[in-house]
Amino acid sequence: MSKIEDGGPAFPGERAFRYYQMGDRTGTETVPGMSLRDYFAAKFSAAWVLAITASHPTESREAIGIEANRLGLLQADAMIRARTQEGA
């Protein structure tokens, strides 16, 4: 199985933290956060929930959620491919 291109981290950065277990030391750690693919998929999935609910009001919430997530991931993958092709 090939690796799914996730576009890298959506909100990379560092955060401060404290070691409460090991005394009063402080430090930083890199926190990659969610992938760009996950971020895009979440945005698209929310829109798909509204669209599917409007067009199929009697469909179960579970079925709507599954289909919205499937479509959201397809759109996210398309956006990642487009960004890669354009050199963005």
MODELLER restraints for C-alpha pairs under 7 A, 6 or more apart:
rsr = mdl.restraints
at = mdl.atoms
rsr.add(forms.Gaussian(group=physical.xy_distance, feature=features.Distance(at['CA:6:A'], at['CA:35:A']), mean=5.88, stdev=0.5))
rsr.add(forms.Gaussian(group=physical.xy_distance, feature=features.Distance(at['CA:6:A'], at['CA:36:A']), mean=6.04, stdev=0.5))
rsr.add(forms.Gaussian(group=physical.xy_distance, feature=features.Distance(at['CA:6:A'], at['CA:37:A']), mean=4.83, stdev=0.5))
rsr.add(forms.Gaussian(group=physical.xy_distance, feature=features.Distance(at['CA:7:A'], at['CA:35:A']), mean=6.53, stdev=0.5))
rsr.add(forms.Gaussian(group=physical.xy_distance, feature=features.Distance(at['CA:7:A'], at['CA:36:A']), mean=5.17, stdev=0.5))
rsr.add(forms.Gaussian(group=physical.xy_distance, feature=features.Distance(at['CA:7:A'], at['CA:37:A']), mean=6.04, stdev=0.5))
rsr.add(forms.Gaussian(group=physical.xy_distance, feature=features.Distance(at['CA:7:A'], at['CA:80:A']), mean=5.99, stdev=0.5))
rsr.add(forms.Gaussian(group=physical.xy_distance, feature=features.Distance(at['CA:8:A'], at['CA:35:A']), mean=5.44, stdev=0.5))
rsr.add(forms.Gaussian(group=physical.xy_distance, feature=features.Distance(at['CA:8:A'], at['CA:36:A']), mean=5.87, stdev=0.5))
rsr.add(forms.Gaussian(group=physical.xy_distance, feature=features.Distance(at['CA:9:A'], at['CA:32:A']), mean=5.48, stdev=0.5))
rsr.add(forms.Gaussian(group=physical.xy_distance, feature=features.Distance(at['CA:9:A'], at['CA:33:A']), mean=6.10, stdev=0.5))
rsr.add(forms.Gaussian(group=physical.xy_distance, feature=features.Distance(at['CA:9:A'], at['CA:34:A']), mean=5.85, stdev=0.5))
rsr.add(forms.Gaussian(group=physical.xy_distance, feature=features.Distance(at['CA:9:A'], at['CA:35:A']), mean=4.32, stdev=0.5))
rsr.add(forms.Gaussian(group=physical.xy_distance, feature=features.Distance(at['CA:9:A'], at['CA:36:A']), mean=5.58, stdev=0.5))
rsr.add(forms.Gaussian(group=physical.xy_distance, feature=features.Distance(at['CA:10:A'], at['CA:33:A']), mean=6.67, stdev=0.5))
rsr.add(forms.Gaussian(group=physical.xy_distance, feature=features.Distance(at['CA:10:A'], at['CA:34:A']), mean=5.84, stdev=0.5))
rsr.add(forms.Gaussian(group=physical.xy_distance, feature=features.Distance(at['CA:10:A'], at['CA:35:A']), mean=5.09, stdev=0.5))
rsr.add(forms.Gaussian(group=physical.xy_distance, feature=features.Distance(at['CA:10:A'], at['CA:36:A']), mean=4.41, stdev=0.5))
rsr.add(forms.Gaussian(group=physical.xy_distance, feature=features.Distance(at['CA:10:A'], at['CA:39:A']), mean=6.78, stdev=0.5))
rsr.add(forms.Gaussian(group=physical.xy_distance, feature=features.Distance(at['CA:11:A'], at['CA:32:A']), mean=6.65, stdev=0.5))
rsr.add(forms.Gaussian(group=physical.xy_distance, feature=features.Distance(at['CA:11:A'], at['CA:33:A']), mean=5.86, stdev=0.5))
rsr.add(forms.Gaussian(group=physical.xy_distance, feature=features.Distance(at['CA:12:A'], at['CA:31:A']), mean=6.21, stdev=0.5))
rsr.add(forms.Gaussian(group=physical.xy_distance, feature=features.Distance(at['CA:12:A'], at['CA:32:A']), mean=4.59, stdev=0.5))
rsr.add(forms.Gaussian(group=physical.xy_distance, feature=features.Distance(at['CA:12:A'], at['CA:33:A']), mean=6.13, stdev=0.5))
rsr.add(forms.Gaussian(group=physical.xy_distance, feature=features.Distance(at['CA:13:A'], at['CA:30:A']), mean=5.99, stdev=0.5))
rsr.add(forms.Gaussian(group=physical.xy_distance, feature=features.Distance(at['CA:13:A'], at['CA:31:A']), mean=5.69, stdev=0.5))
rsr.add(forms.Gaussian(group=physical.xy_distance, feature=features.Distance(at['CA:13:A'], at['CA:32:A']), mean=6.46, stdev=0.5))
rsr.add(forms.Gaussian(group=physical.xy_distance, feature=features.Distance(at['CA:14:A'], at['CA:28:A']), mean=6.37, stdev=0.5))
rsr.add(forms.Gaussian(group=physical.xy_distance, feature=features.Distance(at['CA:14:A'], at['CA:29:A']), mean=5.60, stdev=0.5))
rsr.add(forms.Gaussian(group=physical.xy_distance, feature=features.Distance(at['CA:14:A'], at['CA:30:A']), mean=4.53, stdev=0.5))
rsr.add(forms.Gaussian(group=physical.xy_distance, feature=features.Distance(at['CA:14:A'], at['CA:31:A']), mean=5.56, stdev=0.5))
rsr.add(forms.Gaussian(group=physical.xy_distance, feature=features.Distance(at['CA:15:A'], at['CA:28:A']), mean=5.60, stdev=0.5))
rsr.add(forms.Gaussian(group=physical.xy_distance, feature=features.Distance(at['CA:15:A'], at['CA:29:A']), mean=5.95, stdev=0.5))
rsr.add(forms.Gaussian(group=physical.xy_distance, feature=features.Distance(at['CA:15:A'], at['CA:30:A']), mean=6.78, stdev=0.5))
rsr.add(forms.Gaussian(group=physical.xy_distance, feature=features.Distance(at['CA:15:A'], at['CA:31:A']), mean=6.90, stdev=0.5))
rsr.add(forms.Gaussian(group=physical.xy_distance, feature=features.Distance(at['CA:16:A'], at['CA:27:A']), mean=5.88, stdev=0.5))
rsr.add(forms.Gaussian(group=physical.xy_distance, feature=features.Distance(at['CA:16:A'], at['CA:28:A']), mean=4.61, stdev=0.5))
rsr.add(forms.Gaussian(group=physical.xy_distance, feature=features.Distance(at['CA:16:A'], at['CA:29:A']), mean=6.88, stdev=0.5))
rsr.add(forms.Gaussian(group=physical.xy_distance, feature=features.Distance(at['CA:17:A'], at['CA:26:A']), mean=5.89, stdev=0.5))
rsr.add(forms.Gaussian(group=physical.xy_distance, feature=features.Distance(at['CA:17:A'], at['CA:27:A']), mean=5.76, stdev=0.5))
rsr.add(forms.Gaussian(group=physical.xy_distance, feature=features.Distance(at['CA:17:A'], at['CA:28:A']), mean=5.97, stdev=0.5))
rsr.add(forms.Gaussian(group=physical.xy_distance, feature=features.Distance(at['CA:18:A'], at['CA:24:A']), mean=6.87, stdev=0.5))
rsr.add(forms.Gaussian(group=physical.xy_distance, feature=features.Distance(at['CA:18:A'], at['CA:25:A']), mean=6.08, stdev=0.5))
rsr.add(forms.Gaussian(group=physical.xy_distance, feature=features.Distance(at['CA:18:A'], at['CA:26:A']), mean=4.57, stdev=0.5))
rsr.add(forms.Gaussian(group=physical.xy_distance, feature=features.Distance(at['CA:18:A'], at['CA:27:A']), mean=6.60, stdev=0.5))
rsr.add(forms.Gaussian(group=physical.xy_distance, feature=features.Distance(at['CA:19:A'], at['CA:25:A']), mean=5.63, stdev=0.5))
rsr.add(forms.Gaussian(group=physical.xy_distance, feature=features.Distance(at['CA:19:A'], at['CA:26:A']), mean=6.21, stdev=0.5))
rsr.add(forms.Gaussian(group=physical.xy_distance, feature=features.Distance(at['CA:37:A'], at['CA:76:A']), mean=5.52, stdev=0.5))
rsr.add(forms.Gaussian(group=physical.xy_distance, feature=features.Distance(at['CA:37:A'], at['CA:77:A']), mean=6.73, stdev=0.5))
rsr.add(forms.Gaussian(group=physical.xy_distance, feature=features.Distance(at['CA:40:A'], at['CA:76:A']), mean=5.15, stdev=0.5))
rsr.add(forms.Gaussian(group=physical.xy_distance, feature=features.Distance(at['CA:41:A'], at['CA:72:A']), mean=4.57, stdev=0.5))
rsr.add(forms.Gaussian(group=physical.xy_distance, feature=features.Distance(at['CA:41:A'], at['CA:73:A']), mean=4.96, stdev=0.5))
rsr.add(forms.Gaussian(group=physical.xy_distance, feature=features.Distance(at['CA:41:A'], at['CA:76:A']), mean=5.12, stdev=0.5))
rsr.add(forms.Gaussian(group=physical.xy_distance, feature=features.Distance(at['CA:42:A'], at['CA:72:A']), mean=6.88, stdev=0.5))
rsr.add(forms.Gaussian(group=physical.xy_distance, feature=features.Distance(at['CA:44:A'], at['CA:72:A']), mean=4.69, stdev=0.5))
rsr.add(forms.Gaussian(group=physical.xy_distance, feature=features.Distance(at['CA:45:A'], at['CA:68:A']), mean=4.95, stdev=0.5))
rsr.add(forms.Gaussian(group=physical.xy_distance, feature=features.Distance(at['CA:45:A'], at['CA:69:A']), mean=5.18, stdev=0.5))
rsr.add(forms.Gaussian(group=physical.xy_distance, feature=features.Distance(at['CA:45:A'], at['CA:71:A']), mean=6.89, stdev=0.5))
rsr.add(forms.Gaussian(group=physical.xy_distance, feature=features.Distance(at['CA:45:A'], at['CA:72:A']), mean=4.48, stdev=0.5))
rsr.add(forms.Gaussian(group=physical.xy_distance, feature=features.Distance(at['CA:48:A'], at['CA:68:A']), mean=4.99, stdev=0.5))
rsr.add(forms.Gaussian(group=physical.xy_distance, feature=features.Distance(at['CA:49:A'], at['CA:64:A']), mean=6.34, stdev=0.5))
rsr.add(forms.Gaussian(group=physical.xy_distance, feature=features.Distance(at['CA:49:A'], at['CA:65:A']), mean=6.64, stdev=0.5))
rsr.add(forms.Gaussian(group=physical.xy_distance, feature=features.Distance(at['CA:49:A'], at['CA:68:A']), mean=5.48, stdev=0.5))
rsr.add(forms.Gaussian(group=physical.xy_distance, feature=features.Distance(at['CA:52:A'], at['CA:64:A']), mean=6.58, stdev=0.5))
